[in-house]
Every structure is written in structure tokens, then in C-alpha cells.
């Protein structure tokens, strides 16, 4: 059981890392779009 829990946590961590990367990239694009509009 602990192995499944460990794998689940690792998957969750890597998923969160990807999610954070996407958020940072989209935020950079969004702020870049705001700057070009001004």
C-alpha cells in the first residue's frame, strides 16, 4: 500500500510541477500581451 501511495505522491508532485510551469508560461504570455497593447 505504501508503494502505491509513494507513486501517487510522486505523480502528484510531477503534475503540480508541470501545472506550475504552464501557469508561469501563460502568465508571461499574458503580461507580454498587456505590454504590447499599451
N, C-alpha and C positions, 0 to 999 in steps of 0.2 A: 504493500500500500504506500509506503513512504517513497518508493521509487516513482510511482505514478504522480504523487504529489510534487516530487522534485522536478520531474519532467514538465508538469503543468506550470510550475513556478518559472522554470527556465523559458518555456514558451511564452508565458505572460510577460516576462521581462523583455524578451526579444521583440515581442509585439508592441510593447509600450515604447521601446527604443525606436522602432520604425514609425510609430504613431507620432512621437515627438519630433522626429526628423521631418516628417510630412508637414507638421504644424509650423515648424521653423521655416521650411522652404516656402509654404503658402503665405506665411506672414511676410517674408522677404519680398515675394512677388506682389503682395497686396500693398505694402508700404512703397514699393518701387512704382506701382501704378499710380498711387496717390501723388508721388513726387512729380511724375511726368504730366499729370493732369494740371498741376498748378502753373 
